[in-house]
């Protein structure tokens, strides 16, 4: 798995260093990385010179580890020699989070240019979610993310906010609209540009999102930003639609669901590396 050709030499060296870090992690801690990527790809097409990698990965240990009375933590933080934040979730924690309605692992496995992992894992995890998880709970997760920022609205306008948080608000709002337009079926694209393309929105809103991303990639946004009108309206509209979402029926967790999660887990615990 080589460094992506579209990044510059400095970014390429960071990529290769992170690749090496994941190989070392697997050897030193006796685990297997199933997928690892950089969260910045959710929002940006290219990285700025000041880019700080924010990596998330999913891993699994040997079957013997899970039989222990005292298993190690279900999360791993990794120290690396480049500017980066690297942390991962055990597959067991990942599956439980998905079943409870946290869709973040589905975003992680859609990240492009992975540093490590198994080629078939992203498609496999998404298929599991499509069959056994609840899209309404996933939508509620995104609604709660924007609802927690409701206090930032001054009257009917969102005040100044750091770019990363604004990206989260825009993406969660678009995901909510995507779910509504698709009758709460399927898994939405993870990247901001892809979800904007897959969702029916006004051209003015699409233009504001594209301009915001372009300004970020050009390093023109340093500290805080005030969202443009159509972006502001999008977030407000999805906040106002919250009561209807909260009233939707949610899929019940059954013994069969638990059994399917166990089967999925065991499959990846014994599957050989690429």
PyMOL commands that set and color helices and strands:
alter all, ss='L'
color gray80, all
select helices_A, chain A and resi 9-29+39-42+63-66+91-100+104-108+121-132+135-147+150-152+163-181+192-198+203-217+229-240+242-246+255-270
alter helices_A, ss='H'
color red, helices_A
select strands_A, chain A and resi 31-38+53-61+75-78+84-90+116-117+153-154+157-158
alter strands_A, ss='S'
color yellow, strands_A
deselect
rebuild
show_as cartoon
